[in-house]
Amino acid sequence: MLGTAEILTRESLVLVLAYAPTGLGHLRVTYALNNGLPQGVLPVLLGSEDNSLTYLHRLASTNAWGRKIQETLQSPPAESIFMTLYRYFLKSRTEELYKKLLTILDQRLTEPKSIVVVSTHFGLGHQLVELKKRLSKERGVKMIVVVVVTDDTVQQIWYVNGADLTFVASQTTKEGMIEFAQKHHLAKIPIVVSPYPVSPQLTKPISAEVFETRKKQVTEVQQTKIHMAIPISGAAVWLDFYTRLITGLYAYSDRFIFHIVSKEAPYTHGFLKMMLKYPFVRLYTSIHDREVIHLYEDIYRTNTISLEVTKPSEQAFKALINPNQLGGSLLLLSSPVGRQEYDNLAFLRRHALLPSNEEKQLLWRLSMSAARLKDESNGIQLIQSAKSWRSVELPPNPLEAASFIWWLLTEGIFSSMMDYRLEADAATRHGRELGYDGVQKIWDRVAQLIEEGF
């Protein structure tokens, strides 16, 4: 068999990466896939122009009633009714997308025989499969549609009937999708379990000296500055939480330096203006989504980041990265918004990358009482268990969260978490879901699909 690079660079094939502007998550995964392509493979980036998706995403994320409506529509029986209507809506709005595909083909000196479109958004996935027959009939071009699910969640909308390949992060999600398809008598589609595609830029190893600095940052007896990253989501969720958390943590120690990366938008203007007042906050901003993603990775390249406060969205899968790799900061997860974020937390718990619910409640309770773990009967066990954790959940109250973070640092939980190292056997179910090489595995499998004659 030819190598992945040789297959993906064929003149008869054009590779397209498709995403939609619903927050930064789908675009982050798209860029991770792009950055992990073999040298010489030059894809075309295809973005949706439907700004209504962005508005609806933000409304559902930031508004209490919007969140309630979103969670209702994500749960039976409303999910089935809404998804039927939503699929019909998507498939009836494909003309603009079809014109873009034709433009991509017409820009080639020789029209390709095949076009492979890798979509990181379900909406585009449904629209693309609707266009496969039309593209074949009118232009004689075979289109292969690959869907990469950007959360570890079993939601009906991610089952793109007609997709040639769908990647999911766990066997649990694969089984849930198959069960849904059987229940609704849908055609079977190929679903592949592969480690979540984290950015290859963040998986690069760091030197022993840099790792030692990262460890010192989360050790109480050290006076090393503590660098904390705070990426603001595309929907700009929890801005008041972050504001109070930052000031609360700095009240505990002036060791903290906060690196905030955010999109410049009307709904972030007030927050960013306020952050400019604090000398212990560094801002990295842009009006462009793509630049925000680059800025985030630049923070890790130019600073030794030991902690990151983030949503349990696709960002939670940085837990697959080891602490001695560039992006291997300890993850402090804010309260989940939407079913997919609860599902992502469940993935982390299944692999002990996050404390169990019982351990979480115990940690919160002990921190509120300012308990010393060395004096607690189960304290030593918690410190030992922390060696498998890559993340912890924060209390919803920002001042309690600040107290919790400081307590974890002073009680040695963070130091213990820095000892984590992934040991996964790819032959096991556990091993197939873990690993920081998910991007490479996806491209190898896509190349195999092409080689098999699709």
C-alpha positions in Angstrom: 0.0 0.0 0.0 1.2 3.5 -0.8 1.9 5.9 2.1 -0.6 8.4 3.4 1.2 11.4 1.9 1.4 9.7 -1.6 -2.3 9.0 -1.6 -3.5 12.4 -0.4 -1.3 14.2 -2.9 -2.7 12.5 -6.0 -3.5 15.0 -8.9 -6.8 13.3 -9.4 -7.9 14.1 -5.8 -8.7 17.3 -4.0 -8.9 17.4 -0.2 -11.2 19.8 1.5 -11.5 20.7 5.2 -15.0 21.9 6.1 -16.2 23.7 9.2 -19.0 25.9 10.5 -18.7 29.1 12.6 -20.5 27.8 15.7 -17.9 28.9 18.2 -14.2 28.1 18.0 -14.4 24.3 18.7 -15.1 23.0 15.2 -12.4 25.3 13.8 -9.9 24.2 16.4 -10.4 20.6 15.3 -10.2 21.6 11.7 -6.8 23.3 12.3 -5.6 20.3 14.3 -6.3 18.1 11.3 -4.7 20.6 8.9 -1.5 20.8 11.1 -1.2 17.1 11.2 -1.3 16.5 7.4 1.8 15.0 5.8 4.2 17.4 4.3 3.2 18.4 0.8 -0.6 17.8 1.3 -2.4 21.1 0.7 -6.1 21.1 1.5 -8.7 23.7 0.7 -10.5 25.3 3.7 -14.3 25.5 3.3 -16.3 27.5 5.9 -20.0 27.9 6.2 -21.4 31.4 5.7 -24.5 30.8 7.8 -24.0 33.3 10.7 -27.3 32.2 12.2 -25.6 29.1 13.5 -23.2 31.3 15.4 -26.0 33.4 16.9 -28.0 30.4 18.0 -24.9 28.8 19.5 -24.1 31.9 21.5 -27.7 32.3 22.6 -27.9 28.7 23.9 -24.5 29.0 25.7 -24.9 32.3 27.4 -28.6 32.7 28.2 -30.2 30.6 31.0 -33.4 30.1 29.0 -31.4 29.4 25.8 -29.5 26.7 27.7 -32.7 25.2 29.0 -34.2 25.1 25.5 -31.0 23.6 24.1 -30.9 20.8 26.7 -34.6 20.1 26.1 -34.0 19.8 22.3 -31.0 17.5 23.0 -33.1 15.0 25.0 -35.9 12.6 24.0 -38.6 12.9 22.9 -38.0 16.5 21.6 -34.6 15.5 20.1 -36.2 13.2 17.4 -38.8 15.8 16.4 -36.3 18.7 16.3 -33.6 16.7 14.5 -36.0 15.6 11.8 -37.0 19.2 11.1 -33.4 20.4 11.3 -32.1 17.8 8.8 -34.8 18.8 6.4 -33.8 22.4 6.9 -30.2 21.7 6.2 -30.8 19.6 3.1 -33.0 22.3 1.6 -30.2 24.8 1.9 -27.4 23.3 -0.2 -27.2 25.6 -3.2 -24.6 28.0 -1.9 -22.5 25.1 -0.7 -22.7 23.4 -4.1 -21.5 26.6 -5.8 -18.5 26.6 -3.5 -17.7 23.0 -4.3 -17.9 23.8 -8.1 -15.6 26.8 -7.5 -13.0 24.6 -5.8 -13.1 22.1 -8.7 -12.9 24.9 -11.4 -9.8 26.3 -9.8 -7.9 23.2 -10.7 -6.1 23.0 -14.1 -7.3 19.5 -14.4 -10.7 18.6 -12.9 -10.2 16.0 -10.2 -11.9 12.6 -10.3 -12.5 12.6 -6.6 -13.1 15.2 -3.8 -12.6 14.2 -0.2 -14.4 16.5 2.2 -13.6 16.2 5.9 -16.3 17.9 8.0 -16.0 18.9 11.6 -19.6 20.1 11.8 -22.7 18.0 11.6 -24.7 20.6 9.6 -22.2 20.6 6.7 -22.0 16.8 6.9 -25.7 16.5 6.2 -25.6 19.0 3.4 -22.5 17.4 1.8 -24.0 13.9 1.6 -27.1 15.5 -0.1 -24.8 16.8 -2.9 -22.9 13.6 -3.6 -25.2 12.3 -6.3 -25.7 15.7 -7.9 -21.9 16.3 -8.1 -21.4 12.8 -9.7 -24.2 13.3 -12.2 -23.4 16.9 -13.3 -19.5 16.8 -13.1 -18.6 13.2 -13.0 -16.7 13.7 -9.7 -17.0 11.2 -6.9 -17.3 12.9 -3.4 -16.1 11.2 -0.2 -17.6 12.6 2.9 -15.8 12.1 6.2 -17.3 13.4 9.5 -15.2 14.0 12.6 -17.4 14.2 15.7 -16.0 17.0 17.8 -17.4 15.9 21.2 -17.7 12.4 22.7 -21.5 12.5 22.6 -24.3 10.4 21.3 -26.6 12.9 19.6 -28.8 12.1 16.7 -27.6 15.0 14.6 -24.1 13.6 14.4 -25.4 10.4 12.6 -24.9 11.6 9.0 -26.7 9.1 6.9 -24.6 8.7 3.8 -21.2 9.6 5.2 -18.4 7.4 4.0 -16.6 7.5 7.3 -17.4 8.9 10.7 -14.8 9.2 13.5 -15.8 9.1 17.2 -13.7 9.3 20.3 -15.0 6.2 22.1 -16.7 2.8 21.7 -19.5 4.1 23.9 -20.4 6.8 21.4 -20.0 4.3 18.5 -22.4 1.8 20.2 -24.9 4.6 20.9 -24.9 5.7 17.3 -25.4 2.2 16.0 -28.3 1.7 18.5 -29.9 5.0 17.3 -29.6 4.0 13.6 -31.1 0.5 14.2 -34.0 2.0 16.2 -34.8 4.4 13.4 -34.1 2.0 10.6 -31.3 4.1 9.1 -28.7 2.7 6.7 -25.5 1.5 8.4 -22.5 3.9 8.1 -18.8 3.1 8.8 -17.9 4.4 12.3 -14.3 4.3 13.5 -13.2 4.7 17.1 -10.0 6.8 17.1 -8.3 9.0 19.8 -9.6 12.5 19.7 -7.7 14.8 17.3 -5.8 17.2 19.5 -3.4 19.7 17.9 -0.1 18.1 16.9 1.6 21.5 17.8 0.6 20.9 21.5 1.9 17.3 21.6 5.5 18.3 21.0 7.8 17.2 23.9 9.3 19.9 26.1 12.7 19.9 27.6 13.5 18.5 31.1 14.2 22.1 32.2 10.9 23.4 31.0 9.0 20.5 32.6 10.8 21.2 35.8 9.6 24.8 35.7 6.1 23.6 35.0 6.2 21.4 38.1 7.7 24.1 40.3 4.8 26.4 39.4 2.3 24.1 41.2 4.5 23.5 44.2 3.7 25.4 47.4 7.2 25.8 48.7 8.4 27.3 45.4 8.1 31.0 44.5 8.0 30.4 40.8 5.4 32.5 38.9 2.3 30.4 38.1 1.2 30.9 34.5 -2.5 30.1 33.9 -4.1 30.1 30.4 -7.7 31.2 30.1 -9.1 30.7 26.6 -12.4 32.5 26.1 -14.9 30.3 24.2 -16.4 31.5 20.9 -19.7 31.9 22.7 -17.9 34.0 25.4 -19.4 31.9 28.3 -18.6 32.5 32.0 -17.0 36.0 31.6 -18.2 37.1 35.1 -16.9 33.8 36.5 -13.5 34.3 35.0 -13.3 37.9 36.3 -14.1 37.0 39.9 -11.9 33.8 39.7 -8.9 35.8 38.5 -9.1 38.5 41.2 -9.9 35.8 43.8 -6.7 33.8 42.9 -4.5 36.8 42.8 -5.7 37.6 46.3 -4.3 34.3 47.4 -0.9 34.8 45.8 0.8 37.4 43.5 2.6 34.4 41.9 -0.3 34.1 39.4 0.0 35.4 35.9 -3.1 35.0 33.7 -2.9 34.6 29.9 -6.3 35.4 28.4 -6.9 34.6 24.7 -10.1 35.9 23.2 -11.9 37.0 20.1 -12.5 40.8 19.9 -16.3 41.1 19.6 -19.0 43.4 21.0 -19.9 40.7 23.6 -16.3 40.5 24.9 -15.5 44.2 24.8 -16.4 45.0 28.4 -14.6 42.0 29.8 -11.4 42.7 27.8 -11.5 46.4 28.8 -11.7 45.4 32.4 -8.9 42.9 32.2 -6.6 45.7 30.8 -6.7 47.3 34.2 -4.8 44.4 35.9 -1.0 44.2 35.5 -1.1 40.5 36.3 -3.2 39.8 33.2 -1.9 39.4 29.7 -4.3 39.7 26.8 -4.0 38.0 23.3 -6.9 39.1 21.1 -8.0 39.2 17.4 -11.1 39.9 15.5 -10.5 36.8 13.4 -11.3 33.2 14.7 -8.3 31.7 12.9 -5.9 34.1 14.5 -7.4 33.4 18.0 -6.5 29.8 17.5 -3.0 30.6 16.5 -2.6 33.0 19.5 -3.7 30.2 21.9 -1.0 27.9 20.6 1.5 30.8 20.7 0.8 31.2 24.4 2.1 27.7 25.0 5.1 28.1 22.7 6.3 31.3 24.4 5.4 30.6 28.0 5.5 27.7 30.4 1.8 27.2 31.2 1.1 24.9 34.1 -2.7 25.5 34.6 -5.6 26.2 32.2 -9.2 27.1 33.1 -11.4 25.9 30.2 -14.9 24.6 29.3 -15.4 20.8 29.1 -15.9 21.2 25.4 -13.5 19.9 22.8 -10.8 21.6 24.9 -11.2 18.9 27.6 -9.5 16.4 25.3 -6.2 18.1 25.9 -6.3 15.7 28.8 -4.9 13.1 26.3 -1.6 15.1 26.3 1.1 14.3 28.8 2.3 17.0 31.3 5.8 16.7 29.7 4.4 17.8 26.3 3.9 21.4 25.2 0.1 21.5 25.8 0.2 19.4 28.9 -1.0 21.9 31.5 -3.4 20.7 34.2 -7.0 21.4 33.1 -9.4 23.1 35.5 -12.9 22.6 34.0 -15.8 25.1 34.4 -19.4 24.0 34.7 -20.7 22.1 31.7 -23.1 23.8 29.2 -25.1 21.4 27.0 -25.4 17.6 26.9 -22.2 17.2 24.9 -20.1 18.8 27.7 -21.6 16.4 30.3 -20.7 13.5 27.9 -17.1 14.8 27.5 -16.8 14.8 31.3 -18.1 11.2 31.3 -15.3 10.2 28.9 -12.7 11.7 31.2 -14.1 9.9 34.2 -14.2 6.5 32.4 -10.5 6.8 31.8 -9.8 8.2 35.3 -8.5 11.4 33.7 -10.9 13.2 36.0 -11.9 12.5 39.6 -15.0 10.4 39.9 -18.2 12.2 41.1 -17.6 10.8 44.6 -13.9 12.0 44.6 -15.0 15.4 43.2 -17.6 15.9 46.0 -15.0 14.8 48.6 -12.4 17.2 47.2 -14.8 20.1 47.2 -15.9 19.3 50.8 -12.4 19.0 52.1 -11.3 22.2 50.4 -14.2 24.1 51.9 -13.1 23.0 55.4 -9.4 23.8 54.6 -8.5 20.2 55.6 -4.9 19.1 55.5 -4.8 15.9 53.4 -1.9 14.5 55.4 -4.2 14.5 58.4 -7.1 12.8 56.7 -7.6 9.1 56.6 -8.3 9.2 52.8 -6.0 12.1 52.0 -3.0 10.0 51.0 -5.3 7.9 48.7 -6.5 11.1 47.0 -3.0 12.2 46.4 -2.2 8.8 44.9 -5.3 8.8 42.8 -4.3 12.2 41.4 -1.4 10.6 39.5 -4.0 9.4 36.9 -5.9 12.7 36.7 -5.3 15.3 34.0 -8.2 17.5 35.0 -10.5 18.5 37.8 -13.9 20.2 37.9 -14.2 23.6 39.6 -17.1 24.6 41.9 -19.6 26.8 40.1 -19.0 29.7 42.5 -15.9 31.6 41.3 -14.6 32.5 44.8 -15.1 28.9 45.9 -13.3 27.8 42.7 -10.3 30.2 43.5 -10.1 28.7 47.0 -10.3 25.2 45.6 -7.5 25.8 43.2 -5.2 27.2 45.9 -6.1 24.3 48.2 -5.2 21.8 45.5 -1.9 23.5 45.0 -1.0 23.7 48.7 -2.1 20.2 49.4 0.1 18.7 46.7 -2.7 17.4 44.4 -1.4 19.4 41.4 2.2 18.1 42.0 0.9 14.6 42.0 -1.1 15.2 38.8 2.2 16.2 37.1 3.4 12.6 37.5 0.8 11.4 34.9 2.1 9.5 31.9 -0.2 7.8 29.3 0.3 4.1 29.1 -2.2 2.7 26.5 -2.3 -0.6 24.7 -3.8 0.1 21.3 -5.1 -3.5 21.1 -7.5 -2.8 24.0 -10.7 -0.7 23.9 -9.1 1.6 26.5 -6.0 2.0 24.4 -8.0 2.7 21.2 -9.6 5.7 22.8 -6.4 7.2 24.4 -3.4 8.7 22.8 -2.3 12.1 21.5 -1.8 10.8 17.9 -5.4 10.9 16.9 -4.8 13.3 14.0 -2.3 10.9 12.4 -4.6 7.9 12.9 -7.5 9.8 11.2 -5.4 10.7 8.1 -4.0 7.2 7.9 -7.6 5.8 7.9 -8.8 8.3 5.3 -5.9 7.3 3.1 -6.9 3.7 3.5 -10.4 4.5 2.5 -9.3 6.2 -0.7 -6.9 3.3 -1.5 -9.7 0.8 -1.1 -11.3 2.4 -4.1 -14.1 4.7 -2.9 
